[in-house]
Amino acid sequence: MRRRLLLLPVLALLFVAYGSPGVDADEEAKKAPAKPLSLEEAVAQTIEAAAAGDTATLATLAAADNPDPWTVVDELCHRGAHDAAEAFAKVSDRPDVAKLPAYVTAARTRESDEASRQMLAALMEAMRVRSVDRAQAAIADLGPLEETVVRMRLAHGRGVFLQAIGKFKEAEDVLLAAADVAARMGWLRRAFDLYTSAGTNAYRTSSWARARDHWKKAQELAVLRRNRADAAGSLSNLGIVYQMLGEYDQALAAFEAGAQGLAEMGEEVAANQARSNIGNIHFARGDFDLAIAAHERVLAVYEKHGNKVGTARTLGNLANAYYGRGDFP
C-alpha cells in the first residue's frame, strides 16, 4: 500500500505567547508587496538586461530576495548564459551575493549536473503529491554534499522530508551539514534557513543546547545580511531556548532586543508577543512586580488592537502574577 507524506511546516518563529493579532484586511491589502517575479521571468529579464548593458535593471533584480539571486544565477549557468550570470552577479554589493562571481567562474568549467537536477525535480514532485516512497527513492543515491546550488537544494529538501516523517534528529543532522556548506559557499540566505530549520528539529527533540547553537548561527547571519525581520525572529527563538535552559538573563536580553527590533519595524503586535515572553521570564524568576508591569503593558496593546485572544491570555498571566505576589481576592 502506498504511503502518504504528511508535510509539516518548517517553523521560523517559536513564540511562547501564541495568538494572531486582529487584522484589518483592507489595510493588509494596501501594505501587501508586489508579487515577486517567477524564476523564469527573472532569468529572462536578466538575459535581456545583460544584453542591453542595463545595469539598473540588473541591480534591481539582484536586490530582490524572491526569486533568490543564487537560484537565478544557477539557472542562467545551467542554460549556458554565463556572461549574463556574471553581469548579474557583479552588480550588487549585498553580503548575500558577494561570492556569486566566484560561483559563476567555477560554473563555466563545472561538469553537467543534470542528474542532480532530475533528482531534485523527482523529490519536489514526490513531496507535492505527498508520496513517502517516491521521496525516499528520489534521495536514495544523494551522495556527498557539494558546493552547488542544486546539491544544496537537494540536501535542504531531504532535511524537510525527514522532518515531515518525524525523523527529527536525522533531519537536524542533514540540515546542519547543509547549512555549514551553504555558509562556506556564501549563500547566506539559504544558510540562515538551514540553521533555523536545524534548530527547530533540535527543539522538537528537547535538545535545547543544540537548538541554541543552531539559532545563534542563524542570528549571526541575519545580522550580517542586515535583515531585521529575520534577526528579530531569531532573537525570539533564542529567548525561548534560553528560557528552557534556565538561562534567564540571556532569555530576557534576547526577548527585549527582539521586541525592540519588531517595534522599530512597526510590528507592534508582534513586539507585544515578545514582551509577553518577557513577563513570563520575570514570573519564572519570581519577580512578580516586574511580571505584572510587563503583562500590563502587553494587555494595553492587545486591548488597543481588539485582540480578544491575546487579552484573555494576558489577563490569565496577570492573575497568575498577582497570585504569585500574594494578592488574593
Backbone hydrogen bonds, N-H to C=O, Kabsch-Sander energy under -0.5 kcal/mol:
donor,donor_aa,acceptor,acceptor_aa,energy
5,L,130,R,-4.6
6,L,4,R,-0.6
7,L,5,L,-0.8
11,L,9,P,-0.6
18,Y,16,V,-1.1
25,A,23,V,-0.8
28,E,24,D,-2.5
29,A,25,A,-2.3
30,K,26,D,-1.9
31,K,27,E,-1.7
32,A,28,E,-1.0
37,L,66,N,-0.6
42,A,38,S,-2.5
43,V,39,L,-2.5
44,A,40,E,-2.3
45,Q,41,E,-2.5
46,T,42,A,-2.1
47,I,43,V,-2.4
48,E,44,A,-2.1
49,A,45,Q,-2.6
50,A,46,T,-2.7
51,A,47,I,-2.1
52,A,48,E,-1.6
53,G,49,A,-0.6
53,G,50,A,-0.8
54,D,49,A,-2.8
55,T,53,G,-1.5
58,L,54,D,-1.9
59,A,55,T,-2.6
60,T,56,A,-2.0
61,L,57,T,-2.5
62,A,58,L,-2.6
63,A,59,A,-1.4
64,A,60,T,-0.5
64,A,61,L,-1.0
71,T,68,D,-0.7
72,V,68,D,-1.9
73,V,69,P,-2.6
74,D,70,W,-2.3
75,E,71,T,-2.2
76,L,72,V,-2.4
77,C,73,V,-2.7
78,H,74,D,-2.3
79,R,75,E,-1.6
80,G,77,C,-1.4
81,A,76,L,-2.6
82,H,80,G,-1.5
85,A,81,A,-2.1
86,E,82,H,-2.5
87,A,83,D,-2.4
88,F,84,A,-2.3
89,A,85,A,-2.5
90,K,86,E,-1.8
91,V,87,A,-0.6
91,V,88,F,-0.8
97,V,94,R,-1.3
98,A,95,P,-0.9
100,L,97,V,-1.7
103,Y,99,K,-1.6
104,V,100,L,-2.4
105,T,101,P,-2.2
106,A,102,A,-2.2
107,A,103,Y,-2.0
108,R,104,V,-1.3
109,T,106,A,-1.0
110,R,106,A,-0.5
117,R,113,D,-2.0
118,Q,114,E,-2.4
119,M,115,A,-2.0
120,L,116,S,-2.5
121,A,117,R,-2.4
122,A,118,Q,-2.2
123,L,119,M,-2.3
124,M,120,L,-2.7
125,E,121,A,-2.1
126,A,122,A,-2.3
127,M,123,L,-2.4
128,R,124,M,-1.9
129,V,125,E,-2.1
131,S,126,A,-2.7
132,V,3,R,-1.1
132,V,130,R,-0.7
135,A,131,S,-2.0
136,Q,132,V,-2.7
137,A,133,D,-2.2
138,A,134,R,-2.0
139,I,135,A,-1.4
140,A,137,A,-0.8
142,L,139,I,-1.3
148,T,146,E,-2.1
152,M,148,T,-2.0
153,R,149,V,-2.5
154,L,150,V,-2.3
155,A,151,R,-2.3
156,H,152,M,-2.6
157,G,153,R,-2.5
158,R,154,L,-2.4
159,G,155,A,-2.3
160,V,156,H,-2.4
161,F,157,G,-2.3
162,L,158,R,-2.6
163,Q,159,G,-2.3
164,A,160,V,-2.4
165,I,161,F,-1.5
166,G,163,Q,-1.7
167,K,162,L,-2.6
168,F,166,G,-1.4
171,A,167,K,-2.5
172,E,168,F,-2.7
173,D,169,K,-2.3
174,V,170,E,-2.3
175,L,171,A,-2.9
176,L,172,E,-2.7
177,A,173,D,-2.2
178,A,174,V,-2.2
179,A,175,L,-2.4
180,D,176,L,-2.2
181,V,177,A,-1.7
182,A,178,A,-2.9
183,A,179,A,-2.6
184,R,180,D,-1.8
185,M,181,V,-2.3
186,G,182,A,-1.4
187,W,182,A,-2.1
188,L,186,G,-1.8
191,A,187,W,-2.2
192,F,188,L,-2.7
193,D,189,R,-2.2
194,L,190,R,-2.5
195,Y,191,A,-2.8
196,T,192,F,-2.4
197,S,193,D,-2.4
198,A,194,L,-2.6
199,G,195,Y,-2.4
200,T,196,T,-2.0
201,N,197,S,-2.1
202,A,198,A,-2.1
203,Y,199,G,-2.6
204,R,200,T,-1.9
205,T,201,N,-0.8
205,T,202,A,-0.8
206,S,203,Y,-1.9
207,S,202,A,-2.7
208,W,206,S,-1.5
211,A,207,S,-2.4
212,R,208,W,-2.6
213,D,209,A,-2.2
214,H,210,R,-2.5
215,W,211,A,-2.6
216,K,212,R,-2.0
217,K,213,D,-1.6
218,A,214,H,-1.9
219,Q,215,W,-2.4
220,E,216,K,-2.4
221,L,217,K,-2.0
222,A,218,A,-2.4
223,V,219,Q,-2.1
224,L,220,E,-2.2
225,R,221,L,-2.7
226,R,223,V,-1.0
227,N,222,A,-2.4
228,R,226,R,-0.8
231,A,227,N,-2.2
232,A,228,R,-2.5
233,G,229,A,-2.3
234,S,230,D,-2.5
235,L,231,A,-1.9
236,S,232,A,-1.8
237,N,233,G,-2.1
238,L,234,S,-2.7
239,G,235,L,-2.6
240,I,236,S,-1.9
241,V,237,N,-2.1
242,Y,238,L,-2.8
243,Q,239,G,-2.0
244,M,240,I,-2.1
245,L,241,V,-1.7
246,G,243,Q,-1.2
247,E,242,Y,-2.7
248,Y,246,G,-1.4
251,A,247,E,-2.1
252,L,248,Y,-2.8
253,A,249,D,-2.2
254,A,250,Q,-2.4
255,F,251,A,-2.8
256,E,252,L,-2.7
257,A,253,A,-2.2
258,G,254,A,-2.6
259,A,255,F,-2.8
260,Q,256,E,-2.2
261,G,257,A,-2.4
262,L,258,G,-2.4
263,A,259,A,-2.5
264,E,260,Q,-2.3
265,M,261,G,-1.1
266,G,263,A,-1.6
267,E,262,L,-2.7
268,E,266,G,-1.5
271,A,267,E,-2.4
272,N,268,E,-1.6
273,Q,269,V,-1.4
274,A,270,A,-1.4
275,R,271,A,-2.1
276,S,272,N,-1.9
277,N,273,Q,-1.6
278,I,274,A,-1.6
279,G,275,R,-2.1
280,N,276,S,-1.9
281,I,277,N,-2.0
282,H,278,I,-2.2
283,F,279,G,-2.1
284,A,280,N,-2.4
285,R,281,I,-1.7
286,G,283,F,-1.5
287,D,282,H,-2.6
288,F,286,G,-1.5
291,A,287,D,-2.2
292,I,288,F,-2.7
293,A,289,D,-2.3
294,A,290,L,-2.3
295,H,291,A,-2.6
296,E,292,I,-2.4
297,R,293,A,-1.6
298,V,294,A,-2.0
299,L,295,H,-2.8
300,A,296,E,-1.9
301,V,297,R,-1.4
302,Y,298,V,-2.3
303,E,299,L,-2.7
304,K,300,A,-1.9
305,H,301,V,-1.9
306,G,302,Y,-0.5
306,G,303,E,-0.8
307,N,302,Y,-2.6
308,K,306,G,-1.2
311,T,307,N,-2.3
312,A,308,K,-2.7
313,R,309,V,-2.5
314,T,310,G,-2.4
315,L,311,T,-2.3
316,G,312,A,-1.8
317,N,313,R,-2.1
318,L,314,T,-2.8
319,A,315,L,-2.5
320,N,316,G,-2.1
321,A,317,N,-2.2
322,Y,318,L,-2.9
323,Y,319,A,-2.4
324,G,320,N,-2.6
325,R,321,A,-1.8
326,G,322,Y,-0.6
326,G,323,Y,-1.0
327,D,322,Y,-2.8
328,F,326,G,-1.5
